[in-house]
Amino acid sequence: MEVRPESRHVDAEVDFVNSPPHYTYGPIEVIDLIELFDLTFHEASAIKYLLRWRHKGGVQDLEKAIWYIDRLIGIEKHGKGATAPRGLKEELSRAR
């Protein structure tokens, strides 16, 4: 699916910092949903991309959502840090 042209249009009236249009459609802002459900980083990121894909990033946003879901699955199956690049977990442990 292609990104809708209106989501690329820069309008002086639109507040892209506090209320970007790709997060403010519908009855609730994405940030409010994330906070309401107290989502983790990976959950929130996946939800964010799933909810905005038609309004901003198209299929690439769907792929990003899958990436975060895959990371979350890895964490749930193998523990936190299991999805980190090889050696990074050990390097961070030594730095503490």
Order of alpha helices (4+ residues) and beta strands (2+ residues): alpha-alpha-alpha-alpha
